[in-house]
Amino acid sequence: MTPELPFALTLGSITFLLTAIWGGPFVEILRRLRLGKQIREAGPQSHLAKTGTPTMGGILILVPVVLITLGLNLARIVQEKLTGSSILLPLVVLIGFGILGGIDDLEGIRGLREQGEGLRARTKFAGQFLLAALIAGVMAFAGGGFQNANGFYLPLYTDFIKLPPLIWIPIAMFILIGTSNAVNFTDGLDGLSGLITASAFAAYGVIAQLQGQTFLVQFSFIMVGACFGFLWYNALPAQMFMGDVGSLALGAALGTVALMTGQWLLLPLIAVIPVAEVVSVVLQIGYFRLSHGQRLFRMAPIHHHFELLGWSETQVVQRFWLVGILSAMVGVSLALLR
């Protein structure tokens, strides 16, 4: 076994400990600042009891990830420009989408619009679009700084298939925006989003290890450790919620890692639960309009549908996580078929 993977796993464990240690004081800070979640009345009635639970807990994930990754790679960033740019990109994604999500969370807490609603959908999408365009453009024109960006791998086919920028950039933007929103929709039950995202990052960490992308392996498992540390306080009953500051950032970072490994075709499989969540919302809206008011699911995103079928919150989270882990395992196995 190469030394990179044990070191990355150790980094993940250290990140978990640091996140869990400062999580308790952070929850108290959120409470003192009165950053409580406003639950939408349109959601399941059982969730109304969670009103006031501190939100914006995604900061608990972002801060250690950014600090640890920067600390590990500071010398490399200074000495090797191309490598440094590839190290910085996931951090820029985390910070950029985290700021956008934080603004959305604050708008929802202030209650300037409907209860539990943050930025207008068009405003949020415009921010995601601009960030995704910037990130995709950097990957498209940064040359050797990104080993497997600008194209993709196919299972059972050994060669890397490169795409011209005019094709690559729209695809990359779609993946970044889509994954960001998919994880955001998944963040609706205690522990669900953190578990699913951690599993997906672990899968892409293994894929990056197979490609020899040392820094990406480290980043992926640092993300896993931070997500697990957050879950210490987000497991049912949650002491804090992730909020858009976490879900938008984690989703976009996951999409970035998928793009940088060139294995983004496997993303719908490795992140099957977030994909199912966002697809359920699209289908629900489309069917509602076409059928003039009828619903395909009892409620969307789909985790609420299963709640209304009688599954407990714990059952939904555990069963979705099992599906997520198995799909991630299949995704890694397909990445090996070259």
C-alpha positions as CSV (number, residue, x, y, z in Angstrom):
1,M,0.0,0.0,0.0
2,T,1.3,3.4,-0.9
3,P,1.8,5.8,2.0
4,E,-0.6,8.4,0.7
5,L,-3.7,6.5,1.6
6,P,-2.8,5.8,5.2
7,F,-1.8,9.4,5.6
8,A,-5.1,10.6,4.1
9,L,-7.0,8.3,6.4
10,T,-5.1,9.7,9.4
11,L,-5.9,13.2,8.3
12,G,-9.6,12.3,8.2
13,S,-9.4,11.0,11.7
14,I,-7.6,14.1,13.0
15,T,-10.2,16.3,11.2
16,F,-13.0,14.3,12.9
17,L,-11.5,14.8,16.3
18,L,-10.9,18.5,15.8
19,T,-14.4,19.1,14.4
20,A,-16.1,17.1,17.2
21,I,-14.1,19.0,19.9
22,W,-15.0,22.5,18.8
23,G,-18.6,21.4,17.8
24,G,-19.9,21.7,21.3
25,P,-18.9,25.4,21.8
26,F,-20.0,26.1,18.2
27,V,-23.5,24.9,18.9
28,E,-23.6,27.2,22.0
29,I,-22.4,30.1,19.8
30,L,-25.2,29.5,17.3
31,R,-27.8,29.4,20.1
32,R,-26.5,32.7,21.6
33,L,-26.7,34.3,18.2
34,R,-30.2,33.0,17.8
35,L,-29.5,31.4,14.5
36,G,-32.5,29.1,14.7
37,K,-34.0,27.3,11.7
38,Q,-37.4,28.3,10.6
39,I,-39.3,25.2,9.5
40,R,-41.5,25.5,6.4
41,E,-45.2,24.9,7.2
42,A,-45.5,23.1,3.8
43,G,-43.2,20.3,5.1
44,P,-44.2,17.3,7.3
45,Q,-46.0,18.5,10.5
46,S,-43.7,16.3,12.6
47,H,-40.8,18.6,11.6
48,L,-42.4,21.7,13.2
49,A,-41.0,20.6,16.6
50,K,-37.5,21.3,15.2
51,T,-38.2,25.0,14.8
52,G,-35.5,27.0,16.5
53,T,-32.8,24.3,16.2
54,P,-29.5,26.1,15.4
55,T,-28.7,26.1,11.6
56,M,-25.6,27.1,9.6
57,G,-23.8,24.1,11.1
58,G,-22.0,23.6,7.8
59,I,-19.5,26.2,9.1
60,L,-18.4,23.4,11.4
61,I,-17.3,21.4,8.4
62,L,-15.9,24.2,6.2
63,V,-13.6,25.8,8.7
64,P,-11.4,22.7,9.6
65,V,-11.4,21.6,6.0
66,V,-10.1,24.9,4.7
67,L,-7.5,25.4,7.5
68,I,-6.1,21.8,7.5
69,T,-5.9,21.6,3.7
70,L,-4.2,25.0,3.4
71,G,-1.8,24.2,6.2
72,L,-0.8,20.9,4.6
73,N,-0.3,22.4,1.2
74,L,1.0,25.9,1.9
75,A,4.5,25.2,0.8
76,R,3.3,23.4,-2.3
77,I,1.1,26.2,-3.3
78,V,4.0,28.7,-3.1
79,Q,6.5,26.5,-4.9
80,E,4.5,24.7,-7.6
81,K,2.0,27.0,-9.3
82,L,0.2,24.3,-11.3
83,T,-0.2,21.9,-8.5
84,G,-1.1,24.8,-6.2
85,S,-3.9,25.8,-8.4
86,S,-5.4,22.3,-8.3
87,I,-5.1,22.2,-4.5
88,L,-6.8,25.6,-4.2
89,L,-9.8,24.9,-6.4
90,P,-11.8,22.7,-4.1
91,L,-11.2,25.2,-1.3
92,V,-12.4,28.1,-3.5
93,V,-15.5,26.1,-4.3
94,L,-16.2,25.4,-0.7
95,I,-15.8,29.0,0.3
96,G,-17.7,30.5,-2.7
97,F,-20.7,28.2,-2.4
98,G,-20.5,28.4,1.4
99,I,-20.8,32.2,1.3
100,L,-23.8,31.9,-1.1
101,G,-25.4,29.4,1.2
102,G,-24.7,31.4,4.3
103,I,-26.5,34.4,2.7
104,D,-29.4,32.2,1.9
105,D,-29.5,30.9,5.5
106,L,-29.4,34.4,7.0
107,E,-32.3,35.5,4.8
108,G,-34.3,32.5,5.9
109,I,-33.6,33.2,9.6
110,R,-34.5,36.9,9.3
111,G,-37.9,35.8,7.8
112,L,-37.9,38.6,5.2
113,R,-40.0,36.4,2.9
114,E,-42.1,33.3,3.7
115,Q,-41.4,31.3,6.8
116,G,-38.2,29.2,6.2
117,E,-37.5,30.7,2.8
118,G,-34.2,32.3,2.0
119,L,-33.0,33.9,-1.2
120,R,-35.3,33.9,-4.2
121,A,-34.7,30.9,-6.4
122,R,-33.6,33.1,-9.3
123,T,-31.1,34.9,-7.1
124,K,-29.6,31.7,-5.7
125,F,-29.4,30.2,-9.2
126,A,-27.7,33.3,-10.6
127,G,-25.0,33.0,-7.9
128,Q,-24.5,29.3,-8.5
129,F,-24.3,30.0,-12.3
130,L,-21.6,32.6,-11.9
131,L,-19.5,30.5,-9.5
132,A,-19.9,27.4,-11.7
133,A,-18.8,29.3,-14.8
134,L,-15.7,30.6,-13.0
135,I,-14.8,27.1,-11.7
136,A,-15.4,25.4,-15.1
137,G,-13.4,28.0,-16.9
138,V,-10.4,27.6,-14.6
139,M,-10.5,23.8,-15.1
140,A,-10.8,24.2,-18.8
141,F,-7.9,26.6,-19.4
142,A,-5.5,25.9,-16.5
143,G,-3.6,23.2,-18.6
144,G,-1.6,20.7,-16.6
145,G,-2.8,21.9,-13.2
146,F,-5.8,19.4,-13.4
147,Q,-4.8,15.9,-14.3
148,N,-8.1,14.4,-15.4
149,A,-10.3,17.5,-15.9
150,N,-11.5,18.5,-19.4
151,G,-12.7,15.0,-20.2
152,F,-13.9,11.7,-18.8
153,Y,-13.2,8.0,-18.4
154,L,-15.5,5.2,-19.5
155,P,-15.7,1.8,-17.8
156,L,-13.9,-0.9,-19.8
157,Y,-12.1,1.7,-21.9
158,T,-8.5,2.5,-20.9
159,D,-8.0,5.9,-22.7
160,F,-9.0,9.3,-21.3
161,I,-11.5,11.0,-23.6
162,K,-10.8,14.7,-23.8
163,L,-13.5,17.3,-24.6
164,P,-13.1,20.7,-26.2
165,P,-13.8,23.7,-23.8
166,L,-17.1,24.6,-25.6
167,I,-18.5,21.2,-24.6
168,W,-16.6,20.7,-21.3
169,I,-17.6,24.0,-19.7
170,P,-21.4,23.6,-20.0
171,I,-21.1,20.0,-18.7
172,A,-19.0,21.0,-15.8
173,M,-21.4,23.9,-14.9
174,F,-24.3,21.5,-15.0
175,I,-22.6,19.0,-12.7
176,L,-21.5,21.7,-10.2
177,I,-25.0,23.4,-10.1
178,G,-26.8,20.1,-10.1
179,T,-24.7,18.4,-7.4
180,S,-24.9,21.5,-5.2
181,N,-28.7,21.6,-5.4
182,A,-29.0,17.8,-5.1
183,V,-27.1,17.8,-1.7
184,N,-29.2,20.8,-0.7
185,F,-32.4,18.8,-1.3
186,T,-31.0,15.9,0.6
187,D,-30.4,18.0,3.7
188,G,-33.9,17.5,5.2
189,L,-33.5,14.8,7.8
190,D,-31.2,14.6,10.8
191,G,-27.9,13.0,9.7
192,L,-29.0,12.2,6.1
193,S,-26.9,14.7,4.1
194,G,-23.8,14.3,6.2
195,L,-23.8,10.5,5.9
196,I,-24.5,10.4,2.2
197,T,-21.9,13.1,1.3
198,A,-19.2,11.4,3.5
199,S,-19.8,8.1,1.7
200,A,-19.5,9.8,-1.7
201,F,-16.3,11.6,-0.8
202,A,-14.8,8.4,0.5
203,A,-15.6,6.7,-2.8
204,Y,-13.9,9.5,-4.8
205,G,-11.0,9.5,-2.4
206,V,-10.3,5.9,-3.4
207,I,-10.7,6.7,-7.1
208,A,-8.2,9.6,-6.7
209,Q,-5.8,7.3,-4.9
210,L,-6.0,4.9,-7.9
211,Q,-5.1,7.8,-10.2
212,G,-2.2,9.0,-8.0
213,Q,-3.8,12.4,-7.2
214,T,-2.3,12.6,-3.7
215,F,-3.7,16.0,-2.7
216,L,-7.2,15.1,-3.9
217,V,-7.1,11.9,-1.8
218,Q,-6.2,14.0,1.2
219,F,-8.9,16.5,0.5
220,S,-11.6,13.8,0.1
221,F,-10.8,12.1,3.4
222,I,-10.5,15.4,5.2
223,M,-14.0,16.0,4.0
224,V,-15.1,12.6,5.3
225,G,-13.6,13.3,8.7
226,A,-15.3,16.8,8.9
227,C,-18.7,15.3,7.9
228,F,-18.4,12.6,10.6
229,G,-17.5,15.3,13.1
230,F,-20.5,17.3,12.1
231,L,-22.7,14.2,12.4
232,W,-21.7,13.9,16.1
233,Y,-24.1,16.9,16.6
234,N,-26.4,16.3,13.7
235,A,-27.5,12.7,14.4
236,L,-31.1,12.3,15.5
237,P,-32.1,14.3,17.5
238,A,-30.0,17.0,15.8
239,Q,-28.4,19.7,18.0
240,M,-27.8,21.8,14.8
241,F,-28.6,21.7,11.1
242,M,-26.2,21.9,8.2
243,G,-28.0,24.7,6.4
244,D,-27.3,25.9,2.9
245,V,-23.9,27.1,4.0
246,G,-22.9,23.5,4.3
247,S,-25.1,21.7,1.8
248,L,-24.4,24.0,-1.2
249,A,-20.7,23.9,-0.5
250,L,-20.5,20.2,0.0
251,G,-22.4,19.4,-3.1
252,A,-20.4,21.7,-5.3
253,A,-17.1,20.4,-3.8
254,L,-18.3,16.8,-4.5
255,G,-19.0,17.8,-8.1
256,T,-15.6,19.4,-8.3
257,V,-13.8,16.3,-7.1
258,A,-15.8,14.2,-9.6
259,L,-14.8,16.5,-12.4
260,M,-11.1,16.5,-11.4
261,T,-10.9,12.7,-11.3
262,G,-12.5,12.5,-14.8
263,Q,-15.0,10.0,-13.3
264,W,-18.0,12.3,-13.3
265,L,-20.1,9.8,-15.3
266,L,-20.1,7.7,-12.2
267,L,-21.5,10.6,-10.1
268,P,-25.2,9.7,-10.5
269,L,-24.3,6.2,-9.1
270,I,-21.9,7.2,-6.4
271,A,-24.3,10.0,-5.3
272,V,-27.5,8.1,-6.1
273,I,-29.4,9.4,-3.1
274,P,-28.8,13.2,-3.8
275,V,-29.6,12.5,-7.5
276,A,-32.8,10.7,-6.6
277,E,-33.8,13.6,-4.3
278,V,-33.4,16.3,-7.0
279,V,-35.0,14.1,-9.7
280,S,-38.0,13.6,-7.4
281,V,-38.4,17.4,-7.0
282,V,-38.2,17.9,-10.8
283,L,-40.7,15.0,-11.5
284,Q,-43.1,16.3,-8.8
285,I,-43.2,19.8,-10.2
286,G,-43.5,18.6,-13.8
287,Y,-46.2,16.1,-13.0
288,F,-48.1,18.7,-10.9
289,R,-48.2,21.1,-13.9
290,L,-49.0,18.5,-16.5
291,S,-51.8,16.9,-14.5
292,H,-53.2,20.3,-13.3
293,G,-52.7,19.8,-9.6
294,Q,-52.1,16.1,-9.0
295,R,-49.0,14.8,-7.2
296,L,-46.7,12.0,-8.2
297,F,-45.2,11.6,-4.7
298,R,-46.9,12.4,-1.4
299,M,-44.3,15.0,-0.9
300,A,-40.9,15.9,-2.5
301,P,-38.0,15.6,-2.0
302,I,-38.5,11.9,-1.8
303,H,-37.3,11.4,1.8
304,H,-40.5,13.2,2.8
305,H,-42.6,10.8,0.7
306,F,-41.3,7.8,2.7
307,E,-41.9,9.6,5.9
308,L,-45.6,10.1,4.9
309,L,-45.7,6.4,4.0
310,G,-45.0,5.7,7.7
311,W,-41.3,5.3,7.8
312,S,-39.6,6.9,10.8
313,E,-36.9,9.5,10.3
314,T,-34.3,7.0,11.5
315,Q,-35.5,4.3,9.1
316,V,-35.3,6.7,6.1
317,V,-31.8,7.9,7.0
318,Q,-30.5,4.4,7.7
319,R,-32.0,2.8,4.6
320,F,-31.0,5.7,2.3
321,W,-27.4,5.4,3.7
322,L,-27.3,1.7,3.0
323,V,-28.3,2.4,-0.6
324,G,-25.7,5.2,-0.8
325,I,-22.9,3.0,0.5
326,L,-23.7,0.1,-1.8
327,S,-23.9,2.5,-4.8
328,A,-20.6,4.1,-3.9
329,M,-19.0,0.6,-3.8
330,V,-20.4,-0.2,-7.2
331,G,-19.2,3.1,-8.5
332,V,-15.6,2.5,-7.3
333,S,-15.7,-1.0,-8.8
334,L,-16.7,0.5,-12.2
335,A,-13.8,3.0,-11.9
336,L,-11.5,0.0,-11.7
337,L,-12.7,-1.5,-14.9
338,R,-10.2,0.0,-17.3
